[in-house]
């Protein structure tokens, strides 16, 4: 059964839009959404949040920064790292 992550993704984007946020803070803030999804998923709630963060990161909606403050921030497709056109890996 496929899950609908629309509400969780929207909540993550909304929270990240408020400013730099750590995974621990996001995981705690998303508990209501992720706990509901965890009832029909064998993964723990924190792991569902981690998977959605990576999915949103790959889509260019958010990014993780190390400096000046470490945490998740809003991103755009233009700010994501891209492989050089001639790379094989």
NORVENPE-V479998 format. One line per field, one symbol per residue. ss: DSSP state (H for helix, E for strand, C for the rest). burial: + if it has 24 or more other C-alpha atoms within 12 Angstrom, else -. A space follows every 10 residues. Layout:
# NORVENPE-V479998
ss: ???
burial: ???
This chain:
# NORVENPE-V479998
ss: CCCCCHHHHH HHHHHHHCCC ECHHHHHHHC HHHHHHHHCC CCCCHHHHHH HHHHHHHHCC CEEEECCCCC EEEECCHHHC CCCCCCCCC
burial: -------++- +++-++---+ +++--++-++ --++--+--- ----++++++ -++--++--- ++++------ +++++----- ---------
